[in-house]
């Protein structure tokens, strides 16, 4: 069985490994499609927190169940996607229905070896199927679930202004679910091509280039109210720190993006707004179900989201280029 391992920052190697064996409570899945996300790219360049090497990447997965024990919902031959966050089930977060931020969480492809290989053994409880969806749709369910979770954390309501900072794959997912929630979405990025994509392809009504004029533009768009929710999807320390100024009085700031440094903001400005600051980590089964429902109903399309497709043997050569936004990559998809 061929696997692709990130051996150290900036280095990949193809390895051989025996096929996994079926054990109780698990299934053997033949991986068909793997999405490449910011976590993978940051791991490759050595800037991803919670990461160690060597590591097999891959947590945005679609595959076919080839072996499975007793299960009410999943059968051999089913096409599935994977909830790649493995929780302990007993810690305070798990007891309170938040397995996405389990104290002992192990994320497939981050804390343990992931799915950039032909076959994997996975807990049956982590598998999700939805009839009628393609392998491509299933492969990108996870990044959209991240977006859905961030919007749910923000408590977005119809008619509210929601500023999404960062127009990468996660940011686009946030925008889509803010739109589905009925919000007026504002996209912000430093990259002109991504803003063009938001406006011309993603049909975002308001796009703002980050910089000196951004504050005035957002003030004008919102008629001076600013944003009921600001959601960062960049992981950039500068962007996160600047985002505080765009929060409306009574508004919320949700950090989906993750970075290693310490954030800083004016306490008086934050306090007078009675603003809420929160993080949004991973996603839950509820978020996955919302994504798959939206795909099945036609509310959510992935046609323009997947911009690059490569065969498994091409990944090693093409991966580094996806770090460059100028290539126009939104979502790269690997066919195993």
Buried (B, 14 or more C-beta within 10 A) or exposed (E): EEBBBBEEBEEBEEBEBEBBEEEEEBBBBBBBBBBBBBBBBBBBEEEBEEBEEEBBBBBBBBBBBBBBEEBEEBEEEBBBBBBBBBBEEEBEBBEEEBBBBBEEBEBBBBBEBBBBBBBBBBEBBBBBBBEEBEBBBBBBBBBBBBBBBBBBBBBBEEEBBBBBBBBBBBBBBBBBBBBBBEBBBBBBBBBEEBBBBBBEBBEBEBBBBBEEEBBEBBEEBBEEBBBBBBBBBBBBBEBBBBBBBBBBEEBBBBBBBBBEEEBEBEEEEBEEBEBBBEBBBBBBBBBBBBBBEBBBEEBBEBEEBBBBEBEBEEBEEBBEEBEEBEEEBBBBBBBB
